[in-house]
């Protein structure tokens, strides 16, 4: 990955702002329209994750998610000293994006805040499982490179899109503390917020502890690798 740590933090802010803006913006638009099909919402979130990955993967690794950053650090794929800049950028970007939505459209759709419906246990397990899937997708990209024609870049967006389709009606499909906290704080939506702050890190850290990198040189790890030999 290229650039200073401060520049990478700024890149994470821009990338996370794009992700949250496109994703939660779709929820706000859907609220204006009276709802859209869940499949369309899943496609929107797939694009919301893919676009910032394409834009920033070579410069920041395109973590775009505090749990992804923590999982990469816990597993030894990035150095811990890098984490604060990434985390700060992610939360700043998410808040900026949600703040823009608030300024433009008011509090419609609670700014896309995630709120569980029905069984809390079902929502908790869904968030844990799909966060684990997302982190596993990131680790596959980090360990094996982007692949021929960069096809592995599609893995994290696919995990988010599938999650949106499957558990979106149950939990809003967070998988990302920055994506959940920013609209929650700015819209004052705190219902069952604890669920996301426990389930999402739990899923990510479980994968981080179980899937260790095989490379000796940690400096060559990260989602921006271009090696396509595996």
N, C-alpha and C positions, 0 to 999 in steps of 0.2 A: 504494500500500500504506500502511496506517495503522499508527500506533504507533511508539515509539522503537525503535532498533536492538536494544537489550537485550530488549525485548518480542518483537520478531520472532525473535530467537535462541531465546527461550524457546518461542515458537510452533513453530519448526522442531524443537526437542527433543521437544515433545509430538507433533507430526505424524509425525516419524520413528519415535518409540517406537510409535505406533499402527500404522504401516506394517509395521515389523519384527515387532512382536508378533503381528499378525494373520497375516502371511505365514509367518514361521518357526514360529509357533505351529501353523499348519496342518501343516507338515512334521513337527513333534513329535507331533501327534495321529495323523498318518498312520503314523508309526513305531510308535506304540502299537497301531494297528489292523492292522499288517502291510501297509500300503500302501493308496493310493486311486488311482482312475484319473487319468491325467495331465490329462485335460480338467477334472476337478474341481479339481485343483491350480491350473490356469490360471485358473479362475473365482475361486478364493480369492485369488489374487494380484491379479487385476483389482480385486476389492473392497478388498483391503488398500491399494491405491494410490488408488482413487477416494475412499474415505471421508475420509482426511486432506486430500485436495485440496478436497473440498467444505467441510470444516471450516475450512481455513486459507488458501485461495487469496486471499481478499480482505484478509487481514491480513499474511501473510508472502510470498505468491506461491507457497507450497507447493512449494519446491524438493525437500525431503525426500531429497536425494542430493548428496553432495559434488561429483560430476562435473557434475551439472546446474548447481550454483552456479558452478563454475569455468568452464563453458562460457558461461554468461550473462555472466560478468565478462570473459572473453577476447573475446567478440563485441561487448562494449560495451553490453549490455542492462542491466547493473547496474554500480554503481561498485565498484571493488576494495576500497574501505574497508568495504563491507558484508560482504564474503566471510568474514572471520574469525568474526564472530558466527554466521553461518549454519553454517559448517563445525563450529564448536564445538557448537552446538545439535544438529546431525545426529549427530555421534559420541556425544555424551552420551545422546541419546535412544535410539540403537540399543543402546548398552551397558546402559542401564537396562532396556530391554525384554528383552534377552537374559539379563540378570541375574535378572529376575523369572521367566523361564521356567526358568532353572537352579534357582532356589529352590523353585519349585512342583513341577517334574517331574524334577529331576535332569538328567543329561546325555543323556537319550534322544534319539536322532536327531541327535546331535552339535549340538543346539540349532538345527538347520536350516542348519548350515555348508555352504558350497558346495565340492564336491570334484569335479574332472573325472573322467569315466570314458571309457575308450577313448582315442582319439587326442587328444593335447594340442593339435595344430594345429587340429583340428576345433573343439574347445572354445574355443580362442583366437579363431579367426575368427568363431565364433558370438557370443561376448561382444562383440567389436569391432563387428560388424554391427548387433546388436540394441541396443547402447548408442547407436550412431549414430541408429538409428530412434527411440529414446526421446527423445534430445536434439532431433531434428528435430520430433517431436511437441510438445515443450515450446516450441520456437521458433515453431511455427505458432500456438500458443496465445498466446505473448507478443506476436507481431507483429500478429496479426489479431483479438485479443480472444477472448472466450468464445463468441461467435457467438449467433445466435438461440436462445433457450431453453437457452443455455449448453452446447450440444452439443460444443464443442471441448474441454471439460473431460474428455471421454471418451477423448481421443487418447492421453495418456500411460498411463492404465490399460490401454487396448487394446494398446499396444506391449508393456507388461510381461506382460499375459496371453498374447499371441501368443508372446512369447519363452519364457515358461514352458512352453507347449505344445510348441514346436519344439525348443528347445535345453535345456530342463530335464533331460531324460535324459542329456545329454552333459556339462553343466557346472553344473547346478543353477540356471542363469539368474540371475546376480548383477545385473549392470548398475549396481551401487551399492556403492562401497567400504565405506560404513558398514554396510550390510546384510551384507556378507561378513566384515568384520573383527570385528565385535562377537561373533557366535557362534564364530568361529574362535579368538579370544583366550580366551573364557570356557570353551570346551570343549577347548582345546589341540589344535585341528585345523589344522595348518599345511601340509598336503600341497598342493603346487603353488599356494600362495597367491600367488606372484609373477605367475601367469597373470592373475589378476583385477586386480592392482595395475598391470599394464601394459596389458592389452587393453581394459579398461573406460575408463580415461582417454583412451587412443588413439582410441577410437571417438567419444567426446564432443568431444574437442578438434578432431578432423578436421572435424566439422560446424561447430564454432564458428569455425574459420578460413575455411571456405568460405561460410557463410551469415551475412552481415553484416546488421544492422538497417537498414531504409530510413528510419526516422524521424530527424529532426534532434534532437529533444528526448529524450535518453536517460532522463530522469526519468519519462517516461510509459511506459517499457517494462516488461516483466515479466509473468509468467503471470497476474497478477491483473487485467489490463485487461478492461474490460467492453464496449469498442467492438465492435459487431457489424456494422459497415458493409461488411466485406469477407468 
